[in-house]
Amino acid sequence: MKNPLAYIVLLTIFSCRTRTTNDHANNIQLIIPDTTNNKRAQWDLEKIGYYSKIAYQLGLNDLKRGVDSFEIRAWYNFSFSNSKELYTIKLHDSTCSITYYRYYLKRFDLGHEKQNRNWNPITQPIIDSNVSKSVLIKNVDLKKGDLKKFDLAAIWDLHSQSELKISDHIGFTDCDTYTIEVADKKRYKFLAHHCPRGYFEQLKLHDITNFIDYFDAIKIIANKNNTIIPYAYD
């Protein structure tokens, strides 16, 4: 797969397993997992390109180019579910918009005579259908009640799974995947965890629970503001 960031002229500084680069054209600092001899981080790099393609189809801007204020995107994917979820939080001056997306991807149908055999749904995702709902609240509401534990600044201190010390002997296949992208005027950061609760049972790393708690806090905000669209059952 082509490197989705290959077009950027990069100045690279290595720190642990995080790679900090500068997109000089847009004056944005890109904080992504270091792929040097790190297979898990290479998967993260593929996910950055993958979710960028989905975001484009949903009409969302490229976070790697920065945003006017502050934006979080939290992606949820469960292996055995046809539907995928995206939660976004955007700050606009004194207000905050929260949006929930549920989208369904087009599947490869070997039995369909007109199926394009050159299309790869793994690297070329196509949205088949989607629903969304947005709610606008005041920024101050994020600091009230159960939501006051939601620290916007804390997201920059979270770690991606590929940055943690995990033996190659530990791994899971079919499970859930949690991904967070965050950007402000000067920075973009990418974080991903696959089957985090399973890894925590094996490793007992607080970096994992810190990530899970933050992702859950985003879902709580969406739920408390009636943003999540219930499933319709026949």
C-alpha positions as CSV (number, residue, x, y, z in Angstrom):
1,M,0.0,0.0,0.0
2,K,1.2,3.5,-0.8
3,N,2.2,5.6,2.1
4,P,-0.7,8.1,2.5
5,L,1.8,10.7,3.8
6,A,4.4,10.3,1.2
7,Y,3.6,13.6,-0.5
8,I,4.6,15.5,2.6
9,V,8.2,16.8,3.0
10,L,9.0,15.6,6.5
11,L,11.4,16.6,9.3
12,T,11.5,13.6,11.6
13,I,12.2,13.5,15.3
14,F,12.1,10.2,17.1
15,S,10.8,9.9,20.6
16,C,10.1,6.5,22.1
17,R,7.7,5.0,19.5
18,T,6.0,8.2,18.5
19,R,7.0,10.0,15.3
20,T,6.6,13.8,15.2
21,T,6.8,15.3,11.7
22,N,6.0,18.7,10.2
23,D,3.8,19.3,7.2
24,H,5.6,22.5,6.2
25,A,3.0,23.4,3.5
26,N,0.2,23.6,6.2
27,N,2.4,24.4,9.2
28,I,1.0,21.3,11.0
29,Q,2.8,19.0,13.4
30,L,1.9,15.4,12.7
31,I,2.1,13.1,15.8
32,I,1.8,9.5,14.6
33,P,3.3,6.2,15.8
34,D,6.8,5.5,14.7
35,T,6.9,2.8,12.0
36,T,10.6,2.0,12.3
37,N,10.8,-1.8,12.8
38,N,7.2,-1.6,14.2
39,K,4.6,-3.8,12.4
40,R,1.8,-2.5,14.6
41,A,2.6,1.1,13.8
42,Q,2.7,0.3,10.1
43,W,-0.9,-0.9,10.5
44,D,-1.7,2.4,12.1
45,L,-0.3,4.2,9.1
46,E,-2.6,2.2,6.8
47,K,-5.5,3.1,9.1
48,I,-4.8,6.9,8.7
49,G,-5.2,6.6,5.0
50,Y,-8.2,4.3,5.3
51,Y,-10.2,6.6,7.6
52,S,-9.2,9.6,5.5
53,K,-11.0,8.1,2.6
54,I,-14.1,7.4,4.7
55,A,-14.1,10.9,6.1
56,Y,-13.9,12.4,2.6
57,Q,-17.0,10.4,1.6
58,L,-18.8,11.7,4.7
59,G,-18.0,15.2,3.7
60,L,-15.4,15.8,6.4
61,N,-12.2,17.8,6.0
62,D,-8.7,16.4,6.2
63,L,-7.7,16.7,9.9
64,K,-4.0,16.3,8.9
65,R,-4.3,19.9,7.5
66,G,-5.4,21.2,10.9
67,V,-8.6,22.9,12.0
68,D,-9.6,26.4,13.1
69,S,-10.1,25.4,16.7
70,F,-10.3,21.8,18.0
71,E,-11.7,18.6,16.7
72,I,-11.9,15.0,17.8
73,R,-13.0,12.0,15.7
74,A,-13.6,8.7,17.5
75,W,-14.1,5.7,15.2
76,Y,-15.5,2.4,16.4
77,N,-15.4,-0.8,14.4
78,F,-16.5,-4.3,15.6
79,S,-15.4,-7.2,13.4
80,F,-18.8,-9.0,13.3
81,S,-21.0,-5.9,12.7
82,N,-22.1,-4.5,9.4
83,S,-22.3,-1.0,10.8
84,K,-19.4,1.2,11.9
85,E,-19.6,4.3,14.1
86,L,-18.0,7.7,14.2
87,Y,-18.3,10.3,16.9
88,T,-17.0,13.9,16.3
89,I,-16.6,16.8,18.7
90,K,-15.9,20.2,17.2
91,L,-15.3,23.4,19.2
92,H,-16.5,26.7,17.7
93,D,-15.8,29.7,19.8
94,S,-18.3,29.4,22.7
95,T,-20.2,26.4,21.2
96,C,-19.5,22.7,20.7
97,S,-21.0,20.5,18.0
98,I,-21.3,16.8,18.6
99,T,-22.1,14.5,15.6
100,Y,-22.8,10.8,15.5
101,Y,-22.4,8.8,12.3
102,R,-23.4,5.2,11.6
103,Y,-22.2,4.1,8.2
104,Y,-22.3,0.8,6.2
105,L,-19.5,-0.1,3.8
106,K,-20.0,-1.7,0.4
107,R,-19.0,-5.4,0.5
108,F,-17.2,-7.5,-2.1
109,D,-19.7,-9.9,-3.7
110,L,-17.9,-12.7,-5.4
111,G,-21.3,-14.0,-6.7
112,H,-22.1,-10.7,-8.5
113,E,-21.3,-11.0,-12.2
114,K,-20.7,-7.2,-12.4
115,Q,-18.4,-7.1,-9.4
116,N,-15.2,-5.2,-10.1
117,R,-12.5,-7.8,-9.3
118,N,-9.8,-5.0,-9.1
119,W,-11.5,-3.3,-6.2
120,N,-10.1,-3.9,-2.8
121,P,-12.6,-3.0,0.0
122,I,-9.8,-3.1,2.6
123,T,-7.7,-0.4,1.0
124,Q,-10.5,1.3,-1.0
125,P,-13.5,1.6,1.4
126,I,-16.8,2.7,-0.2
127,I,-19.7,3.9,1.9
128,D,-22.9,2.2,0.9
129,S,-25.2,4.1,3.2
130,N,-25.0,6.2,6.4
131,V,-27.1,8.2,8.9
132,S,-26.0,11.0,11.1
133,K,-27.2,13.4,13.8
134,S,-25.7,16.6,15.1
135,V,-26.3,18.5,18.3
136,L,-25.0,22.0,19.2
137,I,-24.2,22.7,22.9
138,K,-22.4,25.4,24.8
139,N,-18.7,24.7,25.6
140,V,-19.4,25.4,29.3
141,D,-21.7,22.3,29.3
142,L,-18.7,20.1,28.9
143,K,-17.6,21.1,32.3
144,K,-20.8,20.3,34.1
145,G,-22.1,17.2,35.9
146,D,-20.8,13.8,34.7
147,L,-19.0,15.5,31.8
148,K,-16.6,17.5,33.9
149,K,-14.1,14.7,33.9
150,F,-13.7,15.1,30.1
151,D,-10.4,16.8,29.8
152,L,-9.9,18.1,26.2
153,A,-6.1,18.6,26.8
154,A,-5.5,15.1,28.1
155,I,-6.0,13.6,24.7
156,W,-2.5,14.7,23.7
157,D,-1.0,12.6,26.4
158,L,-2.7,9.3,25.4
159,H,-0.7,6.5,23.7
160,S,-1.5,4.4,20.7
161,Q,-1.4,0.6,21.1
162,S,1.6,0.4,18.8
163,E,3.6,2.6,21.1
164,L,3.3,0.2,24.0
165,K,5.7,-2.7,24.8
166,I,3.6,-5.7,23.6
167,S,5.1,-9.1,22.8
168,D,4.4,-10.5,19.3
169,H,3.2,-13.6,21.1
170,I,0.1,-11.6,22.3
171,G,-2.5,-10.9,19.7
172,F,-6.2,-11.0,18.9
173,T,-8.0,-11.4,15.5
174,D,-11.7,-10.7,15.4
175,C,-12.5,-8.1,17.9
176,D,-13.3,-4.4,18.2
177,T,-11.1,-1.5,17.1
178,Y,-11.1,2.0,18.6
179,T,-9.4,4.9,16.8
180,I,-9.1,8.5,17.8
181,E,-7.9,11.4,15.6
182,V,-7.5,14.9,17.1
183,A,-6.4,18.2,15.6
184,D,-6.1,21.8,16.5
185,K,-4.5,24.7,14.6
186,K,-1.0,23.4,14.9
187,R,-1.2,19.6,15.6
188,Y,-2.7,16.4,14.4
189,K,-2.5,13.1,16.4
190,F,-3.5,9.6,15.6
191,L,-4.3,6.8,18.2
192,A,-5.6,3.3,17.7
193,H,-6.3,0.2,19.9
194,H,-7.4,-3.2,18.7
195,C,-9.2,-5.3,21.3
196,P,-8.0,-3.0,24.1
197,R,-9.8,-4.8,26.9
198,G,-8.3,-8.1,25.9
199,Y,-4.8,-6.6,25.8
200,F,-5.4,-5.1,29.2
201,E,-6.3,-8.4,30.7
202,Q,-3.0,-9.7,29.5
203,L,-0.8,-6.7,30.2
204,K,-2.5,-4.6,32.9
205,L,-1.2,-1.4,31.3
206,H,-2.8,1.8,32.5
207,D,-2.0,3.4,29.1
208,I,-4.7,1.0,27.7
209,T,-7.4,1.9,30.3
210,N,-6.6,5.6,29.9
211,F,-7.4,5.3,26.2
212,I,-10.5,3.3,26.8
213,D,-11.8,5.7,29.5
214,Y,-11.3,8.7,27.1
215,F,-13.1,7.0,24.2
216,D,-16.0,6.0,26.6
217,A,-16.1,9.7,27.7
218,I,-16.7,10.7,24.1
219,K,-19.6,8.2,23.8
220,I,-21.0,9.4,27.1
221,I,-21.1,13.0,25.8
222,A,-22.8,11.9,22.6
223,N,-25.3,9.8,24.6
224,K,-26.2,12.4,27.2
225,N,-26.9,15.0,24.4
226,N,-29.2,12.5,22.6
227,T,-26.9,12.4,19.6
228,I,-26.7,8.6,19.1
229,I,-29.3,7.3,16.6
230,P,-31.1,4.1,17.9
231,Y,-31.0,1.1,15.7
232,A,-34.3,0.5,13.8
233,Y,-35.5,-3.2,14.1
234,D,-38.2,-4.7,12.0
